[in-house]
């Protein structure tokens, strides 16, 4: 499995100029989108989310 580049904000997790990234998408829709991704992309997404949670905890 490839290592994720956590600093990258391209694609589905892009920064939208201050808007909420999931604006207009329900939690269920987000899960459906994630489940439709190939396994490698889902694993990368999990790594990115875990990394961001760790960073947010450090900032508190």
mmCIF file of the N, C-alpha and C atoms, coordinates in Angstrom:
data_MODEL
# 
_entry.id   MODEL 
# 
loop_
_atom_site.group_PDB 
_atom_site.id 
_atom_site.type_symbol 
_atom_site.label_atom_id 
_atom_site.label_alt_id 
_atom_site.label_comp_id 
_atom_site.label_asym_id 
_atom_site.label_entity_id 
_atom_site.label_seq_id 
_atom_site.pdbx_PDB_ins_code 
_atom_site.Cartn_x 
_atom_site.Cartn_y 
_atom_site.Cartn_z 
_atom_site.occupancy 
_atom_site.B_iso_or_equiv 
_atom_site.pdbx_formal_charge 
_atom_site.auth_seq_id 
_atom_site.auth_comp_id 
_atom_site.auth_asym_id 
_atom_site.auth_atom_id 
_atom_site.pdbx_PDB_model_num 
ATOM 1   N N  . UNK A 1 1  ? 0.842   -1.189 0.000  1.00 0.00 ? 1  UNK A N  1 
ATOM 2   C CA . UNK A 1 1  ? 0.000   0.000  0.000  1.00 0.00 ? 1  UNK A CA 1 
ATOM 3   C C  . UNK A 1 1  ? 0.882   1.246  0.000  1.00 0.00 ? 1  UNK A C  1 
ATOM 4   N N  . UNK A 1 2  ? 0.511   2.241  -0.791 1.00 0.00 ? 2  UNK A N  1 
ATOM 5   C CA . UNK A 1 2  ? 1.250   3.497  -0.861 1.00 0.00 ? 2  UNK A CA 1 
ATOM 6   C C  . UNK A 1 2  ? 1.031   4.314  0.399  1.00 0.00 ? 2  UNK A C  1 
ATOM 7   N N  . UNK A 1 3  ? 2.069   5.049  0.795  1.00 0.00 ? 3  UNK A N  1 
ATOM 8   C CA . UNK A 1 3  ? 1.945   5.979  1.920  1.00 0.00 ? 3  UNK A CA 1 
ATOM 9   C C  . UNK A 1 3  ? 1.136   7.180  1.481  1.00 0.00 ? 3  UNK A C  1 
ATOM 10  N N  . UNK A 1 4  ? 0.240   7.633  2.337  1.00 0.00 ? 4  UNK A N  1 
ATOM 11  C CA . UNK A 1 4  ? -0.577  8.810  2.030  1.00 0.00 ? 4  UNK A CA 1 
ATOM 12  C C  . UNK A 1 4  ? 0.229   10.078 2.244  1.00 0.00 ? 4  UNK A C  1 
ATOM 13  N N  . UNK A 1 5  ? -0.013  11.052 1.406  1.00 0.00 ? 5  UNK A N  1 
ATOM 14  C CA . UNK A 1 5  ? 0.585   12.369 1.590  1.00 0.00 ? 5  UNK A CA 1 
ATOM 15  C C  . UNK A 1 5  ? -0.454  13.217 2.298  1.00 0.00 ? 5  UNK A C  1 
ATOM 16  N N  . UNK A 1 6  ? -0.329  13.319 3.605  1.00 0.00 ? 6  UNK A N  1 
ATOM 17  C CA . UNK A 1 6  ? -1.361  13.955 4.411  1.00 0.00 ? 6  UNK A CA 1 
ATOM 18  C C  . UNK A 1 6  ? -1.501  15.440 4.149  1.00 0.00 ? 6  UNK A C  1 
ATOM 19  N N  . UNK A 1 7  ? -0.411  16.085 3.731  1.00 0.00 ? 7  UNK A N  1 
ATOM 20  C CA . UNK A 1 7  ? -0.502  17.523 3.507  1.00 0.00 ? 7  UNK A CA 1 
ATOM 21  C C  . UNK A 1 7  ? -1.294  17.867 2.242  1.00 0.00 ? 7  UNK A C  1 
ATOM 22  N N  . UNK A 1 8  ? -1.512  16.894 1.395  1.00 0.00 ? 8  UNK A N  1 
ATOM 23  C CA . UNK A 1 8  ? -2.280  17.126 0.175  1.00 0.00 ? 8  UNK A CA 1 
ATOM 24  C C  . UNK A 1 8  ? -3.754  17.294 0.494  1.00 0.00 ? 8  UNK A C  1 
ATOM 25  N N  . UNK A 1 9  ? -4.365  18.308 -0.082 1.00 0.00 ? 9  UNK A N  1 
ATOM 26  C CA . UNK A 1 9  ? -5.797  18.536 0.119  1.00 0.00 ? 9  UNK A CA 1 
ATOM 27  C C  . UNK A 1 9  ? -6.525  18.501 -1.222 1.00 0.00 ? 9  UNK A C  1 
ATOM 28  N N  . UNK A 1 10 ? -6.070  17.658 -2.118 1.00 0.00 ? 10 UNK A N  1 
ATOM 29  C CA . UNK A 1 10 ? -6.707  17.583 -3.431 1.00 0.00 ? 10 UNK A CA 1 
ATOM 30  C C  . UNK A 1 10 ? -7.808  16.534 -3.430 1.00 0.00 ? 10 UNK A C  1 
ATOM 31  N N  . UNK A 1 11 ? -8.654  16.594 -4.421 1.00 0.00 ? 11 UNK A N  1 
ATOM 32  C CA . UNK A 1 11 ? -9.692  15.587 -4.592 1.00 0.00 ? 11 UNK A CA 1 
ATOM 33  C C  . UNK A 1 11 ? -10.845 15.742 -3.625 1.00 0.00 ? 11 UNK A C  1 
ATOM 34  N N  . UNK A 1 12 ? -11.360 14.626 -3.135 1.00 0.00 ? 12 UNK A N  1 
ATOM 35  C CA . UNK A 1 12 ? -12.574 14.617 -2.322 1.00 0.00 ? 12 UNK A CA 1 
ATOM 36  C C  . UNK A 1 12 ? -12.441 15.422 -1.037 1.00 0.00 ? 12 UNK A C  1 
ATOM 37  N N  . UNK A 1 13 ? -11.228 15.564 -0.518 1.00 0.00 ? 13 UNK A N  1 
ATOM 38  C CA . UNK A 1 13 ? -11.027 16.283 0.733  1.00 0.00 ? 13 UNK A CA 1 
ATOM 39  C C  . UNK A 1 13 ? -10.498 17.686 0.509  1.00 0.00 ? 13 UNK A C  1 
ATOM 40  N N  . UNK A 1 14 ? -10.795 18.273 -0.622 1.00 0.00 ? 14 UNK A N  1 
ATOM 41  C CA . UNK A 1 14 ? -10.236 19.581 -0.951 1.00 0.00 ? 14 UNK A CA 1 
ATOM 42  C C  . UNK A 1 14 ? -10.748 20.676 -0.034 1.00 0.00 ? 14 UNK A C  1 
ATOM 43  N N  . UNK A 1 15 ? -9.922  21.692 0.142  1.00 0.00 ? 15 UNK A N  1 
ATOM 44  C CA . UNK A 1 15 ? -10.295 22.874 0.914  1.00 0.00 ? 15 UNK A CA 1 
ATOM 45  C C  . UNK A 1 15 ? -11.095 23.762 -0.023 1.00 0.00 ? 15 UNK A C  1 
ATOM 46  N N  . UNK A 1 16 ? -12.294 24.111 0.362  1.00 0.00 ? 16 UNK A N  1 
ATOM 47  C CA . UNK A 1 16 ? -13.187 24.866 -0.526 1.00 0.00 ? 16 UNK A CA 1 
ATOM 48  C C  . UNK A 1 16 ? -13.299 26.321 -0.101 1.00 0.00 ? 16 UNK A C  1 
ATOM 49  N N  . UNK A 1 17 ? -12.191 26.955 0.179  1.00 0.00 ? 17 UNK A N  1 
ATOM 50  C CA . UNK A 1 17 ? -12.202 28.373 0.481  1.00 0.00 ? 17 UNK A CA 1 
ATOM 51  C C  . UNK A 1 17 ? -13.014 28.739 1.703  1.00 0.00 ? 17 UNK A C  1 
ATOM 52  N N  . UNK A 1 18 ? -12.910 27.973 2.774  1.00 0.00 ? 18 UNK A N  1 
ATOM 53  C CA . UNK A 1 18 ? -13.602 28.296 4.004  1.00 0.00 ? 18 UNK A CA 1 
ATOM 54  C C  . UNK A 1 18 ? -14.973 27.672 4.149  1.00 0.00 ? 18 UNK A C  1 
ATOM 55  N N  . UNK A 1 19 ? -15.526 27.115 3.077  1.00 0.00 ? 19 UNK A N  1 
ATOM 56  C CA . UNK A 1 19 ? -16.827 26.448 3.177  1.00 0.00 ? 19 UNK A CA 1 
ATOM 57  C C  . UNK A 1 19 ? -16.657 25.121 3.892  1.00 0.00 ? 19 UNK A C  1 
ATOM 58  N N  . UNK A 1 20 ? -17.735 24.645 4.480  1.00 0.00 ? 20 UNK A N  1 
ATOM 59  C CA . UNK A 1 20 ? -17.703 23.319 5.082  1.00 0.00 ? 20 UNK A CA 1 
ATOM 60  C C  . UNK A 1 20 ? -17.515 22.303 3.958  1.00 0.00 ? 20 UNK A C  1 
ATOM 61  N N  . UNK A 1 21 ? -16.512 21.405 4.066  1.00 0.00 ? 21 UNK A N  1 
ATOM 62  C CA . UNK A 1 21 ? -16.244 20.449 2.989  1.00 0.00 ? 21 UNK A CA 1 
ATOM 63  C C  . UNK A 1 21 ? -17.424 19.555 2.637  1.00 0.00 ? 21 UNK A C  1 
ATOM 64  N N  . UNK A 1 22 ? -18.282 19.213 3.591  1.00 0.00 ? 22 UNK A N  1 
ATOM 65  C CA . UNK A 1 22 ? -19.376 18.287 3.322  1.00 0.00 ? 22 UNK A CA 1 
ATOM 66  C C  . UNK A 1 22 ? -20.711 19.010 3.172  1.00 0.00 ? 22 UNK A C  1 
ATOM 67  N N  . UNK A 1 23 ? -20.691 20.302 2.960  1.00 0.00 ? 23 UNK A N  1 
ATOM 68  C CA . UNK A 1 23 ? -21.919 21.079 2.830  1.00 0.00 ? 23 UNK A CA 1 
ATOM 69  C C  . UNK A 1 23 ? -22.801 20.503 1.722  1.00 0.00 ? 23 UNK A C  1 
ATOM 70  N N  . UNK A 1 24 ? -24.062 20.204 2.059  1.00 0.00 ? 24 UNK A N  1 
ATOM 71  C CA . UNK A 1 24 ? -24.999 19.695 1.066  1.00 0.00 ? 24 UNK A CA 1 
ATOM 72  C C  . UNK A 1 24 ? -24.975 18.193 0.897  1.00 0.00 ? 24 UNK A C  1 
ATOM 73  N N  . UNK A 1 25 ? -24.122 17.498 1.617  1.00 0.00 ? 25 UNK A N  1 
ATOM 74  C CA . UNK A 1 25 ? -24.038 16.043 1.520  1.00 0.00 ? 25 UNK A CA 1 
ATOM 75  C C  . UNK A 1 25 ? -24.371 15.463 2.890  1.00 0.00 ? 25 UNK A C  1 
ATOM 76  N N  . UNK A 1 26 ? -25.305 14.523 2.925  1.00 0.00 ? 26 UNK A N  1 
ATOM 77  C CA . UNK A 1 26 ? -25.649 13.891 4.197  1.00 0.00 ? 26 UNK A CA 1 
ATOM 78  C C  . UNK A 1 26 ? -24.568 12.890 4.589  1.00 0.00 ? 26 UNK A C  1 
ATOM 79  N N  . UNK A 1 27 ? -24.582 12.510 5.854  1.00 0.00 ? 27 UNK A N  1 
ATOM 80  C CA . UNK A 1 27 ? -23.630 11.518 6.341  1.00 0.00 ? 27 UNK A CA 1 
ATOM 81  C C  . UNK A 1 27 ? -23.781 10.208 5.568  1.00 0.00 ? 27 UNK A C  1 
ATOM 82  N N  . UNK A 1 28 ? -25.018 9.796  5.316  1.00 0.00 ? 28 UNK A N  1 
ATOM 83  C CA . UNK A 1 28 ? -25.271 8.557  4.561  1.00 0.00 ? 28 UNK A CA 1 
ATOM 84  C C  . UNK A 1 28 ? -24.716 8.638  3.144  1.00 0.00 ? 28 UNK A C  1 
ATOM 85  N N  . UNK A 1 29 ? -24.891 9.794  2.503  1.00 0.00 ? 29 UNK A N  1 
ATOM 86  C CA . UNK A 1 29 ? -24.353 9.979  1.147  1.00 0.00 ? 29 UNK A CA 1 
ATOM 87  C C  . UNK A 1 29 ? -22.831 9.922  1.162  1.00 0.00 ? 29 UNK A C  1 
ATOM 88  N N  . UNK A 1 30 ? -22.232 10.525 2.188  1.00 0.00 ? 30 UNK A N  1 
ATOM 89  C CA . UNK A 1 30 ? -20.772 10.491 2.302  1.00 0.00 ? 30 UNK A CA 1 
ATOM 90  C C  . UNK A 1 30 ? -20.289 9.048  2.448  1.00 0.00 ? 30 UNK A C  1 
ATOM 91  N N  . UNK A 1 31 ? -20.972 8.267  3.268  1.00 0.00 ? 31 UNK A N  1 
ATOM 92  C CA . UNK A 1 31 ? -20.605 6.858  3.432  1.00 0.00 ? 31 UNK A CA 1 
ATOM 93  C C  . UNK A 1 31 ? -20.736 6.088  2.126  1.00 0.00 ? 31 UNK A C  1 
ATOM 94  N N  . UNK A 1 32 ? -21.798 6.354  1.376  1.00 0.00 ? 32 UNK A N  1 
ATOM 95  C CA . UNK A 1 32 ? -21.981 5.686  0.081  1.00 0.00 ? 32 UNK A CA 1 
ATOM 96  C C  . UNK A 1 32 ? -20.841 6.024  -0.873 1.00 0.00 ? 32 UNK A C  1 
ATOM 97  N N  . UNK A 1 33 ? -20.443 7.287  -0.882 1.00 0.00 ? 33 UNK A N  1 
ATOM 98  C CA . UNK A 1 33 ? -19.331 7.711  -1.739 1.00 0.00 ? 33 UNK A CA 1 
ATOM 99  C C  . UNK A 1 33 ? -18.059 6.984  -1.330 1.00 0.00 ? 33 UNK A C  1 
ATOM 100 N N  . UNK A 1 34 ? -17.794 6.949  -0.027 1.00 0.00 ? 34 UNK A N  1 
ATOM 101 C CA . UNK A 1 34 ? -16.588 6.287  0.476  1.00 0.00 ? 34 UNK A CA 1 
ATOM 102 C C  . UNK A 1 34 ? -16.605 4.802  0.132  1.00 0.00 ? 34 UNK A C  1 
ATOM 103 N N  . UNK A 1 35 ? -17.749 4.157  0.315  1.00 0.00 ? 35 UNK A N  1 
ATOM 104 C CA . UNK A 1 35 ? -17.861 2.730  0.012  1.00 0.00 ? 35 UNK A CA 1 
ATOM 105 C C  . UNK A 1 35 ? -17.686 2.437  -1.475 1.00 0.00 ? 35 UNK A C  1 
ATOM 106 N N  . UNK A 1 36 ? -17.924 3.423  -2.326 1.00 0.00 ? 36 UNK A N  1 
ATOM 107 C CA . UNK A 1 36 ? -17.772 3.221  -3.768 1.00 0.00 ? 36 UNK A CA 1 
ATOM 108 C C  . UNK A 1 36 ? -16.316 3.349  -4.227 1.00 0.00 ? 36 UNK A C  1 
ATOM 109 N N  . UNK A 1 37 ? -15.452 3.851  -3.354 1.00 0.00 ? 37 UNK A N  1 
ATOM 110 C CA . UNK A 1 37 ? -14.040 4.010  -3.703 1.00 0.00 ? 37 UNK A CA 1 
ATOM 111 C C  . UNK A 1 37 ? -13.334 2.660  -3.708 1.00 0.00 ? 37 UNK A C  1 
ATOM 112 N N  . UNK A 1 38 ? -12.263 2.551  -4.493 1.00 0.00 ? 38 UNK A N  1 
ATOM 113 C CA . UNK A 1 38 ? -11.443 1.336  -4.434 1.00 0.00 ? 38 UNK A CA 1 
ATOM 114 C C  . UNK A 1 38 ? -10.830 1.191  -3.032 1.00 0.00 ? 38 UNK A C  1 
ATOM 115 N N  . UNK A 1 39 ? -10.515 -0.026 -2.649 1.00 0.00 ? 39 UNK A N  1 
ATOM 116 C CA . UNK A 1 39 ? -9.998  -0.311 -1.304 1.00 0.00 ? 39 UNK A CA 1 
ATOM 117 C C  . UNK A 1 39 ? -8.783  0.546  -0.949 1.00 0.00 ? 39 UNK A C  1 
ATOM 118 N N  . UNK A 1 40 ? -7.854  0.691  -1.865 1.00 0.00 ? 40 UNK A N  1 
ATOM 119 C CA . UNK A 1 40 ? -6.644  1.477  -1.585 1.00 0.00 ? 40 UNK A CA 1 
ATOM 120 C C  . UNK A 1 40 ? -6.988  2.931  -1.257 1.00 0.00 ? 40 UNK A C  1 
ATOM 121 N N  . UNK A 1 41 ? -7.939  3.506  -1.977 1.00 0.00 ? 41 UNK A N  1 
ATOM 122 C CA . UNK A 1 41 ? -8.340  4.886  -1.700 1.00 0.00 ? 41 UNK A CA 1 
ATOM 123 C C  . UNK A 1 41 ? -9.064  4.998  -0.362 1.00 0.00 ? 41 UNK A C  1 
ATOM 124 N N  . UNK A 1 42 ? -9.861  3.996  -0.018 1.00 0.00 ? 42 UNK A N  1 
ATOM 125 C CA . UNK A 1 42 ? -10.528 4.004  1.300  1.00 0.00 ? 42 UNK A CA 1 
ATOM 126 C C  . UNK A 1 42 ? -9.495  3.936  2.414  1.00 0.00 ? 42 UNK A C  1 
ATOM 127 N N  . UNK A 1 43 ? -8.465  3.094  2.244  1.00 0.00 ? 43 UNK A N  1 
ATOM 128 C CA . UNK A 1 43 ? -7.407  2.989  3.253  1.00 0.00 ? 43 UNK A CA 1 
ATOM 129 C C  . UNK A 1 43 ? -6.649  4.304  3.381  1.00 0.00 ? 43 UNK A C  1 
ATOM 130 N N  . UNK A 1 44 ? -6.374  4.942  2.254  1.00 0.00 ? 44 UNK A N  1 
ATOM 131 C CA . UNK A 1 44 ? -5.700  6.238  2.273  1.00 0.00 ? 44 UNK A CA 1 
ATOM 132 C C  . UNK A 1 44 ? -6.565  7.277  2.973  1.00 0.00 ? 44 UNK A C  1 
ATOM 133 N N  . UNK A 1 45 ? -7.848  7.263  2.699  1.00 0.00 ? 45 UNK A N  1 
ATOM 134 C CA . UNK A 1 45 ? -8.776  8.195  3.341  1.00 0.00 ? 45 UNK A CA 1 
ATOM 135 C C  . UNK A 1 45 ? -8.779  8.005  4.855  1.00 0.00 ? 45 UNK A C  1 
ATOM 136 N N  . UNK A 1 46 ? -8.779  6.770  5.310  1.00 0.00 ? 46 UNK A N  1 
ATOM 137 C CA . UNK A 1 46 ? -8.737  6.486  6.750  1.00 0.00 ? 46 UNK A CA 1 
ATOM 138 C C  . UNK A 1 46 ? -7.464  7.058  7.360  1.00 0.00 ? 46 UNK A C  1 
ATOM 139 N N  . UNK A 1 47 ? -6.330  6.869  6.690  1.00 0.00 ? 47 UNK A N  1 
ATOM 140 C CA . UNK A 1 47 ? -5.061  7.407  7.192  1.00 0.00 ? 47 UNK A CA 1 
ATOM 141 C C  . UNK A 1 47 ? -5.108  8.924  7.288  1.00 0.00 ? 47 UNK A C  1 
ATOM 142 N N  . UNK A 1 48 ? -5.667  9.561  6.287  1.00 0.00 ? 48 UNK A N  1 
ATOM 143 C CA . UNK A 1 48 ? -5.758  11.027 6.280  1.00 0.00 ? 48 UNK A CA 1 
ATOM 144 C C  . UNK A 1 48 ? -6.627  11.510 7.436  1.00 0.00 ? 48 UNK A C  1 
ATOM 145 N N  . UNK A 1 49 ? -7.779  10.884 7.623  1.00 0.00 ? 49 UNK A N  1 
ATOM 146 C CA . UNK A 1 49 ? -8.692  11.291 8.700  1.00 0.00 ? 49 UNK A CA 1 
ATOM 147 C C  . UNK A 1 49 ? -8.041  11.068 10.061 1.00 0.00 ? 49 UNK A C  1 
ATOM 148 N N  . UNK A 1 50 ? -7.388  9.930  10.249 1.00 0.00 ? 50 UNK A N  1 
ATOM 149 C CA . UNK A 1 50 ? -6.710  9.668  11.517 1.00 0.00 ? 50 UNK A CA 1 
ATOM 150 C C  . UNK A 1 50 ? -5.633  10.714 11.785 1.00 0.00 ? 50 UNK A C  1 
ATOM 151 N N  . UNK A 1 51 ? -4.860  11.040 10.766 1.00 0.00 ? 51 UNK A N  1 
ATOM 152 C CA . UNK A 1 51 ? -3.802  12.042 10.905 1.00 0.00 ? 51 UNK A CA 1 
ATOM 153 C C  . UNK A 1 51 ? -4.388  13.402 11.286 1.00 0.00 ? 51 UNK A C  1 
ATOM 154 N N  . UNK A 1 52 ? -5.458  13.788 10.642 1.00 0.00 ? 52 UNK A N  1 
ATOM 155 C CA . UNK A 1 52 ? -6.084  15.090 10.931 1.00 0.00 ? 52 UNK A CA 1 
ATOM 156 C C  . UNK A 1 52 ? -6.675  15.130 12.337 1.00 0.00 ? 52 UNK A C  1 
ATOM 157 N N  . UNK A 1 53 ? -7.247  14.021 12.801 1.00 0.00 ? 53 UNK A N  1 
ATOM 158 C CA . UNK A 1 53 ? -7.759  13.964 14.174 1.00 0.00 ? 53 UNK A CA 1 
ATOM 159 C C  . UNK A 1 53 ? -6.631  14.139 15.186 1.00 0.00 ? 53 UNK A C  1 
ATOM 160 N N  . UNK A 1 54 ? -5.508  13.489 14.929 1.00 0.00 ? 54 UNK A N  1 
ATOM 161 C CA . UNK A 1 54 ? -4.340  13.636 15.808 1.00 0.00 ? 54 UNK A CA 1 
ATOM 162 C C  . UNK A 1 54 ? -3.884  15.087 15.835 1.00 0.00 ? 54 UNK A C  1 
ATOM 163 N N  . UNK A 1 55 ? -3.806  15.709 14.664 1.00 0.00 ? 55 UNK A N  1 
ATOM 164 C CA . UNK A 1 55 ? -3.388  17.112 14.585 1.00 0.00 ? 55 UNK A CA 1 
ATOM 165 C C  . UNK A 1 55 ? -4.365  18.025 15.320 1.00 0.00 ? 55 UNK A C  1 
ATOM 166 N N  . UNK A 1 56 ? -5.662  17.783 15.185 1.00 0.00 ? 56 UNK A N  1 
ATOM 167 C CA . UNK A 1 56 ? -6.668  18.600 15.874 1.00 0.00 ? 56 UNK A CA 1 
ATOM 168 C C  . UNK A 1 56 ? -6.544  18.461 17.381 1.00 0.00 ? 56 UNK A C  1 
ATOM 169 N N  . UNK A 1 57 ? -6.264  17.248 17.859 1.00 0.00 ? 57 UNK A N  1 
ATOM 170 C CA . UNK A 1 57 ? -6.091  17.039 19.306 1.00 0.00 ? 57 UNK A CA 1 
ATOM 171 C C  . UNK A 1 57 ? -4.871  17.796 19.819 1.00 0.00 ? 57 UNK A C  1 
ATOM 172 N N  . UNK A 1 58 ? -3.817  17.824 19.033 1.00 0.00 ? 58 UNK A N  1 
ATOM 173 C CA . UNK A 1 58 ? -2.603  18.555 19.430 1.00 0.00 ? 58 UNK A CA 1 
ATOM 174 C C  . UNK A 1 58 ? -2.857  20.050 19.530 1.00 0.00 ? 58 UNK A C  1 
ATOM 175 N N  . UNK A 1 59 ? -3.736  20.554 18.680 1.00 0.00 ? 59 UNK A N  1 
ATOM 176 C CA . UNK A 1 59 ? -4.014  21.992 18.643 1.00 0.00 ? 59 UNK A CA 1 
ATOM 177 C C  . UNK A 1 59 ? -4.908  22.448 19.787 1.00 0.00 ? 59 UNK A C  1 
ATOM 178 N N  . UNK A 1 60 ? -5.546  21.536 20.478 1.00 0.00 ? 60 UNK A N  1 
ATOM 179 C CA . UNK A 1 60 ? -6.450  21.914 21.579 1.00 0.00 ? 60 UNK A CA 1 
ATOM 180 C C  . UNK A 1 60 ? -5.690  22.333 22.794 1.00 0.00 ? 60 UNK A C  1 
# 
